[in-house]
Amino acid sequence: MRTARQGLTLIELLVAMAILMVMVVVAVPSFQGLMDLQQRAAAKELAQTYTWLVDEAKLRNVSFRVAYNLDRNTWKVEVGDPNTLVYSSPDEREKAEEEEKDKLARYTKRELAEGHGDAVDLTEQENKFSGLEDSVFNVGGTLEGDAVFAWVYTPQYGEDGMRPSDKIPDDPEDEAIAYTYVFPDGTAEHTVIRIVDREDPEDGWTVAVEPLSGKVTLTTDVLDPRDSLSWLPEEGPQLR
């Protein structure tokens, strides 16, 4: 009686390895395509959100603020005062924030609670944005898979924009949070958002929001924020 053969022959092993290699070759592009699809989906959702916000801000006569937590790769839309002002440079933003802190430091907690002097205005200014109460417009999300925010640019964060921290800080108040704004006259703060693959930062999508017009552009190119304003003339018209 012949004993049952155990194991595989060399030919069978080579065939199995060849099949495995073919499966890897087919699977890798599919996986890369999935990653690109996640980035594109996130960028497309943001682009559509800004387009909607420009129209909705005019209809509601409010300002919208999009808050990006770059360390946790989340974003949400908040609504606030139509007279909201934004800063044109990092220095201007830091100066204004320091002035507000100095003014608030002059009051005790009791005085702030009771609204002494201009304490009410100061606290309202500090907390003038909140989440959307209307659940229909409760907009926000989390980037899926390996899609992450590389940076968010607006003039108030300088030419390099705001970038994620090296690691998530222990204190939530230290997390990298960037804000961009849409105003009730249908204009928007100049904004450029870059979404990339965590493992391949060169691969990603860019959402650019033009100031004044609020026009939204979606592209795979890495945009220099200054290039997105190349259509503006370097000098104004000569008036006589």
Beta strands, then each sheet from edge to edge (+ up, - down):
strand 1: 63-69
strand 2: 74-80
strand 3: 130-131
strand 4: 140-142
strand 5: 147-153
strand 6: 177-182
strand 7: 191-197
strand 8: 200-209
strand 9: 216-219
sheet 1: 3+ 2- 1+ 6-
sheet 2: 3+ 2- 4+
sheet 3: 5+ 7- 8+ 9-
end
